[in-house]
Amino acid sequence: MTTERSIRGAYAWRPLLSFGMVLVLGVMAYRTFVVGSAAMPPVFEKSPTLTEALAAQAAGGSGARPILAFATADWCGPCQLMKRSTFVEPGVVAFIRDHTTPVYVNIDKDPAAATMLSATSIPATYVIVGDRVVASFVGLLDAQTYLQNITAAVDLASHPEELEKLGDSVRRLRK
C-alpha cells in the first residue's frame, strides 16, 4: 500500500506540468495569431538588407560602423514581444542609431541572409564587422540587458587590436 502511494505521489506533478505547458503555448499562440505580429520597429524602417550593409561597410573601410542584424519572424512570439518592448526603449533606439548600421532580417522573407548569419534560433542579434560576427545573442531580452550586450559588442568591434587577438575564434559569415 505505501509503495503504491509513493509511486502515485511521485507522478502527481505531471498533470500540473502538462497544464502549464499547454497554458504557455496557448498564450504564445494567442499573442502571435490573435494579437498579430508587431510592426517593424522604427529603428529598422530605413535599414538596408544585410548584403547592402556588408557592401557599404566594406566600401567604408575601417571607419565604417558595425552592423547590428536582428533576425526575426512574424510567427515568433518572443520576437514580437521584443519588437514591442525592447526596440521602443529610447536608450536602445538611440544607441542603435548612433553606433551601428541596423539591419532587419525576417528569416522567412530573406532566407539567404538567415543562412549567411547561421540564424538557427530567434530572436537573435548579430554584431558584424567585415565578415566576422563579433557578438551574437539569442532569445527574448529586456531593454536593459539588450543595451548592455550591444554596448559591449560595439565596444569590442571598435577595437581592431582586440578582434585580432581573438583570431579564428570569431565566427565568420557564411557566403
N, C-alpha and C positions, 0 to 999 in steps of 0.2 A: 504494500500500500504506500509506504513512504517513497519507494523508488518511483512508482507511478506519478505521485505528486511532484517529485523533484524534476522528473522528465517534463511533465506538463508545465511546470513553473519556468523551466529553462527556455521554453519556446513561447512563453506568454507575450513577449515583446514583439514577436513577428507581425501580428496584425497591426500594431501601432506603427511599426516601421513601414509596412506596406501602405497604410493610410497616409503617413507623412510623405512618402514618395509620390503618391497619386496627387496629394494636395499641392506639392511643389510643382510638379509637371502641369497640373491644371492651371495654376497661377501663371506660369511661364507661357502656356498656350494662350490663355486669356489676354495677357499683355501683348503677345505677338500678333494674334489673329483678330481679336476684338478691338483692342485699343489701336492696333496697327503699328507699323514701323514708324520710327521717328524720322523727321526730315533730316537731310544732310546738315550737320552743324555749320553755321555761317563761316566759321574759321576755315572750312574746307571748300566753300562755294566756288571760289575762283581758282581752285588749285589745278595744277597741271596733272597729266597722267604720270605714272611712275617713269615711263620711258622718256617723256618730255623733261621731267625733273632731272633725271640722270644725265641727259644730254646737256641741259643748261648748267648743271653742276660741273660737268667735265669742261665745258667752254669757259666757265668762270675761274678755273684754276684753284689755287689754294685759298683764295678769298671767298669762295662760294659757301653758302650756308649748308649745314647738314639737312638732309631730307628727313622729315617725320612722316612715315607712311602708316596710316591707320587702316587695318584690314577688318572688314565687317561684312554682314549680310543682312538682308531685310528680315529673314526668318529667325535671326539670332536674338533671343530675349535679352541677354546681358549686354549685347551691343546696343540695343535700343535704350536700355537704361543709361548706359554710358553717354550716348548721344544726348539724352535729355538732361543729364546731370553734370557729368564731368566737363563736357565740352561747351557748357554755357557759363561756367565759372569764369569771372573776369580775369583772374590771375592766370589761369590755364590758357585762355584765349590770347591774352597779351603776350605771354611767353612764347607761344607757338608762332604768333605773327612776327614778333620782334627777333626771334633767334633761329627760326627754321624755315624751310620750304615745305609747307604742309601738302600731303598727298592723300586723297581719299580713295581706298581700294575696296570696291564692292566685289568680293571674290566670285560671285555668280555672274556679274556683268563683265569682269575683266579677269578671266581665269589665267591669262598669260602673266599678269602682274602677281597674282596669287602664287603661281608656280615659281616665279622669279624670287619671291620673298620666302618661299617654302612655308607658306601660311597653312598650317595644319590644324590650328585651333584659333578660335576667335572669341571675343575681340582681341586683337593683337596690335601692338605698336612696334615699329622698327625705326631706329635712327641709323641713317645710312650716310657714309662718306665714301665717295668714289664707288667702288663695287664691294665695299665692306659694310657689313651690318655691325655697327659699333655697339648697339644695345638692342635688346628686344624684350618685351614683357607682354604676357598673355593674361587675359581674364579681366573681370569687372574690377575697376579700380576707382576709388573715390578721388575727388579733385586734389586733395592734399597729397595723397600718395602718388598720384599720376604726375603732379607738378614736381615732386621730389625726384622721381625717376627720370623724367625728361630733362630736368636741370642737370642732374649728374651725367646723363648720356651726352648732352650737348657740351658740357664742360670737357668731358673726355674727348669728344670729337674735335674740339678746338685746340687740342694739344697733340700735334702730329708726332712729336717725340714719344709720347706715351703710347700712341697707337702702334708705332714701330716696335716698341718693347713687347707688345702683345704678339707681334708676328703672325704666324699662321693659326693662332688660337682664335682669331676673329673670323667669323664665318663670312664667306663671300656670296654674293648674289648668284643665283643660277642664271645662266644665259639662255 
